Amino acid sequence: MARCALTTIDNPYDPFTQFDAWFQFDEGKGYHSCAYLARIARTSDQLSGAENEQEIERAIDDIIKYNPLGIYKKVKETVEPEPAVTA
């Protein structure tokens, strides 16, 4: 399974493994990528985790598609699925 994140072409930090540094750089530049993504993605507590991940990826794709400044890009990280819990 892959997780996606929105970042900018000039951010040297990995949003998956270096989130604090990534976030500080992003906010310092005035991009506010997390807030931007939150406005576009229609996530919900009513959706499953997988459905929310799909919605986040859709929103990232839209941001990149309509990216007038040309600064955004999508990065992916492969994660192992969590094992099913059996009773």
Order of alpha helices (4+ residues) and beta strands (2+ residues): beta-alpha-alpha-alpha-beta
